[in-house]
Amino acid sequence: MAQRINDALIQGSDTTIAPGMPLVLMYHSVEPYQADPYLVTVSPPRFGQQMRWLARRGLRGVSMQHLLAARAAGAGKGLVGLTFDDGYADFGRHALPVLRRYGFGATVFVIAGRLGGDNAWDPEGPRKRLMGAREVRDLAQAGIEIGSHGLRHVRLPAARDTLGEEVGGSRRILQDITGQPVGGFCYPYGDLDADAVARVRDMGYDYGCAIWPSACTSRHALPRTYIGEADTAPRLWAKAARHRLTWPRRPASGLGRPARAA
């Protein structure tokens, strides 16, 4: 059954149904590896195959900012959002050269309070280095969109006392580093509730990325499609087909426009 979108956070109406949801792929780390207990790593050869699969089908990977702006202008056909959570340092070494080869863009969601650190929130490891401020700045100058993944990589529904800093403080840090607006937020662990989504919207973010569809699904809680090492061409085809069936196109408008100011 097709999923319906609770779009009240976009249009201020609980009767608005958004049009077909854009296809957004969710990555984390791209590097050679031996152990990957949390299934967050894709090897460089597999990542290259996945990007080639998109290109051969006439699809183009772009940042979330590009994707949503194109959809708002009626020019979103053939565009796929490419997102990379956590801000791993391996992005510049292994993912960016492949993206450049195909003329693709992407959004990297950075944990503003852990710059230059590692993925300490994954107790089983292996440890993966996170980008430092200079690497984040260099990516932004190279045309990669930088979004916020919070301040410390915590579950926002459990962070009531620090929610403002997780959402707003992280944005200020990243804007200071890049010298550019930061319009996107990505919920750590994909964990969100209505209060977290409202805070992201009220802090002035243009959009938010979730993982799964939920009662909060809207421009500020967009579902994404997980991509891992096991996703060969047949699996990519199946995931794209499932997305089309889950989110059929509708003539109604709304998802492609930013929320109106309160």
N, C-alpha and C positions, 0 to 999 in steps of 0.2 A: 504494500500500500504506500502511496506517495506520502512523504512527510509534509506536514503543514508547518508554517513558520509563524511563531508568535512575534509579530513585527511591531508590537506596541512601542518598543524602545526606539524605533526608527521614526514612525510617523505620528505617534501619540494616539493611535487608534488600535483597539484590540480586534478590529475586523479586517485589517489590511493583510493581504497575503502577498508575500514577495514573489517575484518571478523566479525562474530556475536558478538554483544556487550555483555560483561559479565553482569550477573544479580547482581545488587547491591541494597541492601535494605537501606532505609534512615529512621533512628530513630532520636529522640531528647531526650526526658525525659522519664524515667521509674520510676514511683512512684504512690502510692495511691493518688487519687485526687477527688475533688468535682467539680471544675470549670476548664475548659480548652478551653477558647474562641479561641485560635489559633490552636487548634488540634495538639499540639506537644507532648502530653503525652499519654503513654500506661501504663495501670495498670500492676503491677507485675504478677497477675494471667494470664492476656491475653498475656503478653510477654512470659511467660513460655509455654503457649499453642502454640504460634507461633514458638518458637525454637523447641518444640517437633514435630511440623508438619514438619519442615525441616529434623530433624533427622530421622523420620520414613520413609521419602522418600529417604533416602540415601544421603541427601545433607549435606554439612558441611559449617558452617559459618566461614569465615576467614577475616583477615585484607585485606585492599586494596593492600598493599605491597605484601602479600602472594599470593593474587589472580592474580595480574599482572605477578609476577615472575613465577607462575605455568603455566599460559597461554603461556608465552614466551617459556617455556620448553616443551609445549605440554601436560601438566599434569593438565589442569584446569577443567576436567570433574567432575561434582558433587560439585564444589565449588561455594559458594555464598558470595559476599562481604557484610559485616555488618558494617554500619557506623552510628555514633552517633554525631550529630551536637551540637555545643555550649559548650560542656564540663560541663554538669550539674553534681553537686556533687552526685546526686542520682544514677549515673552509678555504683559506687563502692558498694553501698548498695543493689541495686535491680537487676541490669543487670549482673554484673560480676559473682555472684554466679551461675546464670542460665547458662551463657556461659561456666563456668568451668564444670558444671554438664555434659554438652554434648561434651566437648572437643573442643569448638568453640573459635575462635579469633575474633578480631574486630579492627576497627580504630575509635578513638575519635578525633574529630576536635575541638580544643581548641581556645578560643579567648584570645590571649596573653596579651592584654592590659586591660583585665577585670578579671584577676585571683582573686578569692576570693570575687568577686562582685556578681551581680545578673543580671537578664534579663531585665534591665532597658529599652531596646528598645521595649519591649512589653507593651504599656501604660495601657492596661486593666488588666495586671497581669494574674494570681497570680504571686507573686515574687518567683523565683526559684534560689537557691544558685548555683553559679558556683564553680568549683574546685579551690583550691588554688595551689600554686606551689608545695607544698609537696605532695598533692594528685596526681598531674600530674606526678611527679617524681616516686611515688610509682607504678602508673599504668604502666609506661614505663618499670620499673624494673620487673613488673609482666608479661611482654610480650605483653601488649596491644600497638598497634601502635598509636603514637601521631602525629596528623597532625595539620596544621594551619587553623584557620577559620578567619584569619585577626587579626587586632589589636584592633578594637573597635566595630565590627559588623556593618559596614556601607556598603552601595551599592557602589561597586567599580567603575562603570561607572560615578558616581557623585563625585568620590574622586580623581580627576586628580592630584591635588597638593600634595596629601599624598599617592598616589598609591604605591610608593616605600617602604614607611614604613609599610603600610598595608600588603604588600606581603613579602618584604624582612626583615623588622624589626621584624615582628611577628615570622618569622622563627628563627632569631637569638636568640630571647628571649627563645623560646621553646627548642632550641638546648642547650642553656646554662643551662636550668633547668634539662633537661633529660640526658644530656651528650651523646645524640644519634643523628644521622642525622634525619632531618625532611624532608621527601620526598614528602608529599602530601599536597595539598591546597584545601580548600572547599570554594566556593563563597558564602558569606552571602546573604541570601534571594534567592539564585540561580541566582542572577542578574549579568550578565556579558556582555562584548562586546569583539570585536577582540583585542582592546588594553589591556584589563585586562588579557585575555588569553595569549597574547604574553608576558606580563610582568611576569606572573606565569612561563611560559616556560623559559624565559630568565634569571630569578632569580635562575634557576637550579633545580626547582621542577621536580620530576619524573612523576607526574601525577596531575590532578586536577579533583575535583568532582563538577558537576553542579546538576541541578534537571531535567530540561526538555531538550529534543533534540532541537538543534538550528543549525544555519549556522556555529557555532563555534565548534560543537561537534567533539571531537578528544580525544586523550589520556589526554590532559590537560583541557578537559571539558566533562567529562563522565556523561551521564544521569544516574539517579537513580530512584528507585521505592519507592514512599512514603508508609510507613506503619503506621497505626494508630490503635486506640482502636477498631474500627469497623471491622478490618480485621480478621475475623474468617477463618476457614479452606476453605470454598467455595470461599471466596474472595481472599485468598492467591493463591488458585489453578488458579482462573481466571486471577490474575495479572501475575503469572508465565507464563500462556498460552499466554497472550497478549504480554508479553516480547518476547517470542519465535517467535511469528508471526511478531512483529515489526522489530526485528533484526535477520533475517535469517543468518545462517552460510554461509560464503563464503571461498573459498580456499585462497584468498589473505591474505597476512601477513602484520603486522605493528603495530596493537594495542598492541600486547604483548611485544613490544620492546621500550625502552626509546628513546626519541628524540636524534638525533645525535648532537654533539656539533657544534656550528656555526663556 
